[in-house]
Amino acid sequence: MDPITLATLAGSAVNLLASFFGKASEGVAKKTGEAVFDTIKAKFSNHPDGQEALKDFEEHIENEDFAAVLRVQLQKSFQNDATFLSRIQAILAEAPQISSGNTINQTSGSHSTQYGYVVGNVTHHSKE
């Protein structure tokens, strides 16, 4: 899988974890966040750098530096473990069904697609 897709997938997983750790999720969102957390925690059980990244992020979800470290650890794990990558992809595939108000699905031109899970207070400004 290409590096941009791996980075996007890692970013989506970290964003979902931020919501889960921030106690902002309920219902399906909580179950999805818990599934991502449990899958990552199991993967990192024998990976000290991954364990530390997950723990630091959980304790400091507002700190972008800790989020970046976790994203890097996830990307490395995705590159080396196709089964782990598939599990996270399957869980995140369910995330857009959580709430249409919490997802981004944006296409620009014929070669660029952006998607993700929005966490926190967001204001949309339109240039209409």
Protein Blocks (a to p, Z undefined) as FASTA:
>chain_A
ZZklmmmmmmmmmmmmmmmmnopaghjlmmmmmmmmmmmmmmmmmmmklmmmmmmmmmmm
mlmklmmmmmmmmmmmmmmomklmmmmmmmmmmmmmmpmklcccddehjkbccddddedj
dddddfZZ
